[in-house]
């Protein structure tokens, strides 16, 4: 095992600070949130970027080595559920002040986004039953299980086209994108599942409908939180999930902002290429997010495992790492000032050449 392979253990710093926030409370309630959006952006800015991508050749990685990379992911959905339960229990024991409660929601939501939805995104592309099951588990506390349907069967097909609700349009503010993407992905997932059942001759309103099953599982999850932890527990579960999926949508926003695929003469869109996603080659963000930031290579071949992803020079590059870019997107005038000239240059190169 190479030393760089151990860098992915940095991803566990987020759940660890989440547990710390729940146990210590006081000023520590913001620990995971401040790590993600305070410390990591600074480290990304000062840490030298790798000269080349460090991707493993599949034939050079032993089976044991593969298991190490997989195990790092498999633990994350379990940690997500444990963190919610532990934080709920500590809230019940310690009765935090309102500002502490808000801090715990922010920290827990950050973890659910980073090792919950993000890891579920990676596992959802696998073929084996176990990772697919764990992908659904990881999405449960974020109340975003429909993502499993829409992302794999919708987003990857329609990315960087007007048909994709998860692709941000040029000049679209983040907050408008949140509303359009959240609603649009629910609607898209429903249509995908509906068409699938109709093609198989199965009833739509039945247990065959995975979309409806996901909704039932999520209602059951909320009911369990309400039963064991009361109204405070229900509110905590709801708002932690909102923080988590808004973090996901913010990532969606920065990953494809303003990028478009051209239509061919037959009216179909060109194949997805590495230049249809914004990349970030910042070392810390890459490790903490399991290479999510090498997004162009992921879209080029979605089945490629995270440790195999490579940095694509041809892809447009974000000026900052993911966490810093997410913060910048929260301020639309600054985001537009920084990114719109880059999008204009990209369009001259790829749309109008």
ABEGO torsion letter per residue (X at the ends): XBAAAAAAAAAAAAAAAAAAAAAAEEAAAAAAAAAAAAAAAAAAAABBBBABBBBBBAAABBAAAAAAAAAAAAAAAAAAAAAAAAAAAAAAAAGBBAAAAAAAAAAAAAAAAAABAAAAAAAAABABAAAAAAAAAAAAAAGAAAAAAAAAAAAAAABGBAABAABBBBGBBAAAAAAAAAAAAAAAAAAAAAAAAAAAGBBABBAABAAAAAAAAAAAAAAAAAAAAEAAAAAAAAAAAAAAAAAAAAAAAAAABGBBBBBBAAGBBBBBBAAABBBBABAAAAAAAGGAABAAAAAABAABBAAABBBBAABBBBABBAAAAAAAAABAAAAAAAAAAAAAAAAAAAAAX
